[in-house]
Amino acid sequence: MSRTRSPRADSIDLLTDSSRQEAMRPLAERMRPRTLDEMVGQRRLLAPGSALRRAVESGRVHSMILWGPPGCGKTTLSLLLAQYADADFRAISAVLSGLPEVRQVLGEAAQRFAEGRRTVLFVDEVHRFNKTQQDAFLPHIERGSIVFVGATTENPSFELNSALLSRCRVHVMEAVSADDIVAALRRALEDSERGLAGQGIEVEDQALREIAGAADGDVRRALTLLEIAAELAADEGGRITESTLLQVLADRTRRFDKGGEQFYDQISALHKSVRSSNPDSAVYWLARMLDGGCDPAYLARRLTRMAVEDIGLADPRALQMAIDAWDSYERLGSPEGDLALAQVAIYLASTAKSNAAYAAFNAAKSDVREHGTAEVPLHLRNAPTRLMKQLGYSKGYQYDHDAEGGIALDQTGFPDAMGERVYYQPVERGLEIKLKEKLDRLRQAREQARKGR
């Protein structure tokens, strides 16, 4: 005899399945903010009364690019945009989606628009789309059939085409502070509906701060670490101990993109720390880049460039030290060779600075471009043959070693069409103090010799 299930039983099963599915979702997804007030961080961008917050709360959302590090809330903010605007939300990833899928999503959005309903289209990793793929969004943004929200961890100025940028407002999102991440972790521990409150987890504030520090500005990562710690703690009476954290935080990698915005920001910070004679910040940024996986040979090359560009002739030893450090790394490898790079970074930052040679070379290159292939003066030309001597090559050249003081003061070293130039202006630092004194005397003597001719 068959048995029929009552509608109430079916309803209970559906609720059970829904609860089970919700419990299977990662903690970071379950705890995703449902209102702007639940978002942590981004105080500047979403402060009460700010332009973006007023636009979101009023439902008058605009197409935008959200630029910020992983886990700072780009996806969450786009979901809230759709929620506050009572619009449909669609998400695609530039990593996984091709042009056919993009066209399909845009076609569906156009159909909804014709029916009087808006679509917030969230495009994750938008910088990975090429120019043709980015162009596909333009007419739909212009017609208003989509509110375009592109998320990127890379500088939009370099990665997105100008046509797309001109139709979107760029909002810069910041890495979430450790204090704000701790607040998000506490909320997850206290939330009985979506969080861990029902599991009886015990954790000290210091442990939460360690998790927040390991997350490195990424709320999603912090919640994932907390969830893992809670699972391990279940076997230890529900208490997250120091040994639990040691297991969870064993791999504490920092954010670093070997070819992206963070890479160039950090090498810029290293170079400018050396230039500013700050050995402490210089060695910090060097350590940061090595920790992030930067090729030490690249750092050795950049340090050598700093020795030439920013120290120059104020301390000629710096260049040799940089080359020696590079050679030491090639011989020793990591981690022993890293110390050689640290040593030279500290020395470069500590010693006297001069960009006089760098500036002189750039000025000379500028004159080369401006004056083209100006003729070499006859007295400076080589005359290895009789014909060349007959043509006047080398005529009038004064051999400096035979001149009084070892320098022939009244002959020029420049093409006649250019006249004399002064490119190299030594600074009054380091060895260049002496060079400046000598060259100032010579230049003055040459000027007097030219006037006396």
C-alpha positions in Angstrom: 0.0 0.0 0.0 1.5 3.3 -1.1 1.9 6.2 1.3 1.4 9.8 0.3 3.5 12.6 1.8 1.6 15.5 3.2 2.3 19.0 1.9 3.6 19.9 5.3 6.1 17.1 5.2 7.3 18.3 1.8 7.6 21.8 3.2 9.6 20.6 6.2 12.0 18.7 3.9 12.5 21.8 1.7 13.3 23.8 4.8 15.7 21.1 5.9 17.4 21.0 2.5 17.7 24.8 2.5 19.2 24.9 5.9 21.6 22.1 4.9 22.7 23.9 1.8 23.2 27.1 3.8 25.4 25.3 6.3 27.5 23.8 3.5 28.4 27.3 2.2 31.8 28.7 3.4 31.7 30.9 6.4 33.0 33.9 4.4 30.0 33.5 2.0 27.5 33.1 4.8 28.7 36.2 6.6 28.7 38.4 3.5 27.3 41.8 4.6 23.6 42.3 3.8 23.6 46.1 4.4 26.1 48.8 4.0 26.3 49.1 7.8 27.6 45.5 8.0 30.5 46.2 5.7 33.9 46.6 7.5 36.5 49.0 6.3 36.1 51.4 3.4 35.2 54.3 5.7 36.4 56.9 3.3 34.4 55.5 0.4 31.2 54.5 2.3 31.1 57.1 5.1 27.7 58.4 6.0 26.9 61.3 3.6 29.6 60.3 1.1 28.7 60.6 -2.6 28.8 56.8 -3.2 26.8 55.9 -0.1 24.1 58.5 -0.9 23.9 57.1 -4.5 23.6 53.5 -3.3 21.1 54.2 -0.6 18.9 56.1 -3.0 19.1 53.4 -5.6 20.6 55.8 -8.2 23.6 53.6 -9.0 26.1 54.3 -11.8 28.5 52.2 -13.8 31.8 52.0 -12.0 35.2 50.3 -11.6 36.1 49.0 -8.1 39.9 48.9 -7.8 41.3 47.3 -4.7 43.2 44.3 -3.2 41.6 40.9 -2.7 39.0 40.5 0.0 38.3 44.2 0.5 34.6 44.0 -0.4 34.3 44.5 -4.2 31.9 41.7 -4.8 29.9 42.5 -1.6 29.5 46.1 -2.6 28.3 45.2 -6.1 25.7 42.8 -4.6 24.5 45.7 -2.3 24.3 48.0 -5.3 21.8 45.6 -6.9 19.9 45.1 -3.7 19.5 48.8 -2.9 18.6 49.6 -6.5 16.1 46.7 -6.7 17.9 45.4 -9.8 18.8 41.9 -11.0 22.4 40.9 -10.3 24.5 39.0 -12.7 28.1 38.1 -12.3 30.8 36.8 -14.7 34.5 36.3 -14.4 37.0 37.5 -17.0 39.1 34.4 -16.1 36.3 31.9 -16.9 34.0 33.8 -19.5 34.6 34.3 -23.2 32.9 36.7 -25.6 30.0 34.3 -26.4 29.0 34.2 -22.7 29.4 37.9 -22.4 27.1 38.5 -25.3 24.5 36.1 -23.9 24.5 37.9 -20.5 24.2 41.3 -22.3 21.4 40.0 -24.4 19.5 38.8 -21.3 20.1 42.2 -19.7 18.7 44.0 -22.7 15.6 41.9 -22.6 15.1 42.7 -18.9 15.7 46.4 -19.7 13.0 46.3 -22.4 10.6 44.9 -19.7 11.5 47.8 -17.4 14.0 46.1 -15.1 17.6 47.0 -14.6 20.6 44.6 -14.3 23.8 45.2 -12.3 26.4 43.3 -14.2 29.4 42.4 -12.0 32.6 41.6 -14.0 35.3 40.1 -11.8 39.0 40.5 -12.8 37.8 42.8 -15.6 41.4 43.7 -16.4 41.8 40.2 -17.9 39.4 41.0 -20.7 41.1 42.2 -23.9 40.2 45.4 -25.7 37.6 43.7 -28.0 35.9 42.0 -25.0 35.9 45.3 -23.0 34.4 47.1 -26.0 31.4 44.7 -26.0 30.1 46.4 -22.9 30.1 50.0 -24.2 26.8 50.3 -26.1 24.9 48.6 -23.2 26.4 51.0 -20.7 25.5 53.9 -22.9 21.9 52.7 -23.3 21.6 52.0 -19.6 20.6 48.4 -20.1 23.3 47.4 -17.6 24.8 49.1 -14.6 28.4 47.9 -15.2 30.5 47.1 -12.1 34.1 46.0 -13.0 36.3 44.7 -10.2 40.1 44.7 -10.6 43.2 44.4 -8.4 45.3 46.2 -11.1 45.6 49.9 -12.0 42.7 50.6 -14.3 44.8 53.3 -16.0 47.1 50.6 -17.4 44.7 47.6 -17.8 41.4 49.1 -19.1 40.8 50.9 -22.3 40.0 54.6 -22.3 36.5 54.1 -23.8 35.4 51.9 -20.9 37.1 54.2 -18.3 35.3 57.2 -19.7 31.9 55.6 -19.1 32.6 54.5 -15.6 33.6 56.1 -12.3 36.7 54.6 -10.7 36.4 54.0 -6.9 39.5 53.0 -5.0 39.0 50.5 -2.3 41.6 49.9 0.4 42.9 46.8 2.2 40.8 46.3 5.4 42.6 47.1 8.6 43.4 44.5 11.2 41.0 46.1 13.7 38.2 46.0 11.2 39.0 42.4 10.4 38.9 41.5 14.1 35.4 43.1 14.2 34.3 40.9 11.3 35.6 37.8 13.1 33.8 38.7 16.3 30.6 39.2 14.4 31.0 35.7 12.8 31.6 34.2 16.3 28.5 35.9 17.7 26.1 35.3 14.8 23.9 32.3 15.6 22.0 32.4 12.2 24.9 32.5 9.8 28.0 32.3 11.9 29.7 30.1 14.5 27.8 31.1 17.7 26.1 27.7 17.9 29.3 25.8 18.0 30.6 27.0 21.4 33.9 28.2 20.0 36.2 29.8 22.6 38.9 32.1 21.3 41.0 34.9 22.9 41.3 38.4 21.5 45.0 37.9 20.8 44.2 34.8 18.7 41.7 36.9 16.6 44.4 39.5 16.1 46.9 36.9 14.9 44.3 35.6 12.4 43.6 39.2 11.3 47.3 39.9 10.8 47.8 36.7 8.8 44.8 37.7 6.6 46.8 40.7 5.4 43.9 43.0 4.7 41.6 40.2 3.2 38.4 39.7 5.2 37.4 36.7 3.2 40.7 35.0 4.0 40.4 35.9 7.7 36.9 34.2 7.8 38.3 31.2 6.0 41.1 30.9 8.5 38.7 31.3 11.4 36.5 28.5 10.0 39.4 26.2 9.6 40.5 27.0 13.2 37.0 26.3 14.5 36.9 22.9 12.7 40.2 21.9 14.3 39.1 23.3 17.7 36.1 21.0 17.6 38.5 18.2 18.5 40.0 20.2 21.4 36.8 21.0 23.3 35.9 24.0 21.1 38.8 26.1 22.2 41.1 27.7 19.6 44.5 27.4 21.2 48.0 28.5 20.2 48.7 25.0 18.8 45.5 25.4 16.7 46.8 28.7 15.3 50.2 27.2 14.5 48.5 24.7 12.2 46.2 27.2 10.6 48.7 30.0 10.1 51.6 27.9 9.1 51.7 29.4 5.6 51.5 33.2 6.2 52.0 34.5 2.7 51.8 38.2 2.0 50.0 39.9 -0.9 52.5 40.3 -3.8 51.9 40.2 -7.5 55.2 39.6 -9.4 54.0 41.6 -12.4 51.2 43.8 -11.2 50.5 47.0 -9.4 51.9 45.9 -6.0 55.1 44.9 -7.6 55.8 48.3 -9.1 54.5 50.1 -6.0 57.0 48.2 -3.8 60.0 48.6 -6.1 59.2 52.3 -6.2 59.1 52.4 -2.4 62.5 50.7 -2.2 64.1 53.0 -4.8 62.7 56.1 -3.1 63.7 55.0 0.4 67.3 54.6 -0.9 67.1 58.1 -2.5 65.8 59.6 0.7 68.7 58.1 2.7 66.4 56.0 4.8 68.2 52.6 5.3 65.5 51.3 7.6 62.6 51.6 5.1 64.9 50.5 2.3 65.8 47.2 4.0 62.1 46.8 4.9 60.9 47.0 1.3 63.7 44.8 0.2 62.6 42.2 2.7 58.9 42.6 1.6 59.8 41.9 -2.0 62.0 38.9 -1.2 59.2 37.6 1.1 56.7 38.0 -1.7 58.8 35.9 -4.2 60.4 38.7 -6.2 63.4 37.4 -8.2 66.5 38.5 -6.2 68.5 38.9 -9.5 66.0 41.6 -10.4 66.5 43.4 -7.1 70.3 43.2 -7.6 69.9 44.8 -10.9 67.7 47.6 -9.5 70.1 48.2 -6.6 72.9 48.5 -9.2 70.9 51.1 -11.1 70.3 53.0 -7.8 74.1 53.1 -7.3 74.5 54.7 -10.7 71.5 57.0 -10.8 71.2 58.2 -7.2 74.6 57.9 -5.6 76.8 58.4 -8.7 80.1 60.1 -8.3 79.3 61.3 -4.7 80.5 57.8 -3.7 82.0 55.7 -6.6 82.4 52.8 -4.3 78.7 52.2 -4.3 78.6 50.9 -7.9 81.3 48.3 -7.1 79.6 47.3 -3.9 76.3 46.8 -5.8 78.1 44.6 -8.4 79.8 42.7 -5.7 76.5 42.1 -3.9 75.0 40.9 -7.2 77.9 38.5 -7.7 77.7 37.3 -4.1 74.0 36.4 -4.6 74.8 34.6 -7.9 77.4 32.5 -6.0 75.4 31.9 -2.8 71.8 31.9 -3.8 69.0 32.3 -1.2 68.8 32.7 1.7 72.5 33.4 2.2 72.9 35.7 -0.8 69.9 37.8 0.3 72.0 39.3 3.1 74.4 40.7 0.5 71.5 42.5 -1.1 70.4 43.8 2.2 73.8 45.0 3.0 74.2 47.0 -0.2 70.6 48.4 0.1 71.6 49.7 3.6 74.8 51.2 2.3 73.2 52.9 -0.7 70.6 54.5 1.5 73.2 55.6 4.0 75.9 57.1 1.8 76.1 60.5 0.0 73.8 61.0 -3.0 74.2 62.7 -6.3 72.3 62.4 -9.6 74.7 64.9 -11.3 76.1 62.2 -13.7 72.6 61.0 -14.5 71.4 64.5 -15.2 74.5 65.3 -17.3 74.0 62.2 -19.4 70.3 63.1 -20.0 71.2 66.6 -20.9 73.8 65.4 -23.4 71.3 63.0 -25.0 68.9 65.8 -25.4 71.5 67.9 -27.3 72.4 64.9 -29.4 68.7 64.6 -30.5 68.5 68.4 -31.1 71.7 68.9 -33.0 71.8 65.6 -34.9 75.1 64.5 -36.6 77.1 67.7 -35.9 80.5 67.6 -37.4 83.5 66.7 -35.2 85.8 69.8 -35.1 88.9 69.3 -37.3 91.4 69.7 -34.3 89.7 66.7 -32.6 89.8 64.4 -35.6 92.3 61.6 -36.0 94.7 61.9 -38.9 96.3 58.5 -39.5 97.0 59.2 -43.3 98.7 61.9 -45.3 95.5 62.9 -47.1 93.7 63.4 -43.8 96.6 65.7 -42.6 96.4 67.6 -45.9 92.6 68.1 -45.3 93.3 69.6 -41.9 92.5 66.7 -39.7 94.0 67.2 -36.2 95.3 70.6 -37.2 95.6 72.9 -34.2 95.1 70.2 -31.7 97.0 70.9 -28.4 98.4 67.9 -26.6 97.2 68.5 -23.0 100.2 66.8 -21.4 102.5 69.4 -23.1 100.3 72.4 -21.9 101.0 74.3 -18.7 99.2 72.6 -15.9 98.5 69.5 -18.0 95.3 71.1 -19.6 95.0 73.0 -22.9 92.5 75.6 -21.8 91.7 77.4 -25.0 90.5 74.5 -27.2 86.9 73.3 -27.4 85.6 69.8 -27.2 82.2 70.4 -28.8 81.1 70.8 -32.4 81.5 74.3 -33.7 77.8 74.7 -34.3 77.0 74.0 -30.6 79.5 76.0 -28.7 80.5 75.1 -25.2 78.1 73.2 -22.9 78.0 72.5 -19.2 76.1 69.3 -18.4 77.8 68.0 -15.3 77.1 70.0 -12.2 78.6 68.2 -9.2 76.8 68.5 -5.9 78.5 69.5 -2.6 78.2 66.0 -1.1 80.7 63.2 -0.8 83.6 62.9 -3.3 81.8 65.4 -5.6 82.8 68.2 -3.3 86.4 67.8 -4.5 85.3 67.3 -8.1 83.2 70.5 -8.0 86.1 72.5 -6.7 88.4 71.3 -9.5 85.8 71.7 -12.3 84.8 75.2 -11.1 88.4 76.3 -11.4 88.9 74.7 -14.8 85.7 76.1 -16.2 86.5 79.6 -15.0 90.0 79.3 -16.5 88.6 78.0 -19.9 86.2 80.9 -20.0 89.0 83.4 -19.4 91.2 81.7 -22.1 88.4 81.9 -24.6 87.8 85.6 -23.9 91.6 86.3 -24.3 91.8 84.8 -27.8 
